[in-house]
Amino acid sequence: MVQTDKVLDAKGLACPMPIVKTKKAMKDLASGDVLEIQATDKGSTADLQAWAKSSGHEYIGTETDGDVLLHYLRKDGVSEVEETIEIPEVSLADFHARVENGDSLNILDVREQEEYDEAHIPGVKHIPLGEVENRMNELDQDQEIYIICYSGRRSGVAGDMMAKKGFKNLYNVVPGMRDWTGKTE
């Protein structure tokens, strides 16, 4: 068991709320303090790993207690925070219109496997957020890529990681599959 300085209850919350609450809680901690985040959202593991890396905090690990995931993050000093690259956002309405028009789009779905299996846009490339860093070589850096998740948070983190590796034509679909009304498989 990890020694913690603060516990955050994010049980019952879905993306992006565990990250939003974690970000707020981290502001109240001193450098080196450990935050325990209690969550039930299965996607929270990959979300917190990616967020910690992009924000300069250390992801220590995750333990399970029944249906509850116990995530541990250590707050690092401000000097170690990596710069975030914001990628352009495209509204779900504009994106939906392009999909319905039959435009040839490269779409990357970064949701967890269970979310993807439940419903996804036909023809998308699926790489869960936690695997994007190791699998982005499966994508063409020179093509436009529309990144989608549930709400727009994870897709933004994925876009940041990809932009830092040289991808230039990235678009974050906001809000994402939460409000998608088009065709799904």
N, C-alpha and C positions, 0 to 999 in steps of 0.2 A: 504494500500500500504506500502511496506517495504522500509525503507530508505536504499539506496545503496551508495557504495563508487565508484563502477566501473560497467559499463555495457559491456557485451560481446555479440556481434551479431553472433549467430551460426545458423541463419535461413537458410534453404535450405541444411544444412549439414546432412549427415547420419552417423550412427555409423561407426567408433569410433571417428569421428572428433569433435563432441561437447565435448567429454571428453578430447581429446588431447588439444583443445584450452582452455578449462577450467583449466586444469592442468598448462598450461603455464601462463595463466592470474593470477592464484592464487599466483604464485611465486612473482609477483610484488606488492602484497597487504601486508599490515601490519597485524599482529595478531589482530583479532576482526573485521576487515573490512568485508563488505558484498559485494558479487559479484552477479549481476543479469545476468543470462544467458538467452538470447532470442533464442528459438529454435522452429523448426517446426517438428522435428523428434519425433513421438509419443513414441518411446522407450527411449527417453532421460530422462524421469522422473525416471524410475527405474534405468537407468544407473547412473545418477547423485546421486541418493540416495545411491546406493551401493558404488560408488566411494568415496563419502564424508565419509561414515562410515569407509571404509578401509583405507582412507588416513588421518583420524583424523580431518576432517573439519566437520562443523555442517550443515546439510541439514535443512534449515528453512521451506521451502515449495515451492509450485508451484501455480501460478495463471494463468488464461487464458485470452488472449486478442484476441478475434476472433480465428484465426487458430494458433496464436503464444502462445507458452508456456513460461511463465516467471518463471524461477527457481531462487531460492535464496539460496546462500551458504555463511556461515560465516567462515573466516579463523581462525583456532585455532592455538595455540602455538605448536612448534615443539615437545615439551616434551609430548604432548598428542597423537602423531601419533602412530598408532598401526602398529606393524610389519606385512609386507605382506609375505605370503607364496607363492612362485612361484611353480606351479605344472608343471610337464613335458608336453611338447607340442608334438603332433603327427601331421605330415604333412597331408594335405587333401588327397594327393595321396596315402599315406600308409593306411589311414583310409578308403578311397574309395575302395582300393583293398581288405581290410578285409570284408567290407560290401558286395562287389560283390562276394567274395568267400563263402558267407553264414555263416561266423563266427558268433557265438552267442555273440552279444555285447549288453551291457547295455548303451544306448545312452540317454543323457539328453539334451533336446533342451531348452535353456533359453531365447529364443526370445519372444517378446510380442505376444499376441494372434493373432493380425492381420497378423503379419509376418508368424506365424506358420500356420494359416489357408490358407495363400496364397500357401505354398508348404512346406512339411516336409518329412524327411526320414521315410519310413514305419516302424512302430514298436517302435518309440522313445517315451520316457516319456517326457511330456511337463510340465515344471514348469517355468513361467516367472521369470526373475532375481529378481524382487521385491518381489517374494513369496518364493524364495529358502530358506531363513533363517527359515521361519516358516513351510516349507513343506519338508525339507530334511529328516525328519523321515520316509518319504514314500520310501526312498531308502535304500539299504543294504550297510552299511559301509564297509563290507568285500569284496564286489565284485568290479571288475574293472568297472569304469564308464567313458565313453567318453562324454565330455561336448562340445556342439556346440552352436554357435550363428551365427550372420551374418558375423562377421569379425575375431573373436577370442578375442575381448576385454571383452565383457560381460561374456563369458565362463571362462575367466581367473579370473574375479572377483568372479564368482560363485564358482570356484574351490578353491580360497583363503578362502572364507567363510566356505566351506565344510571341507577343510583341518584343519581349526581351531577347528572344531567340531569332529575331529577324523577320518575323511575319509582318507584313505591312498593310494588307488589305483585309482587316478584320472588322466585323460589325457585331455588336452585342444586341441581341433581340430582347427588347424590354416591353412588357413584363415577362414573356415566356409562355411555357406550356400551361401555366396556371389559367390563363385566359384564352388559350387556343380554341378556336371553333371550327377549324378546317378539318380536312380528312386526316385520319390516323390509321395506323396498323396496330 
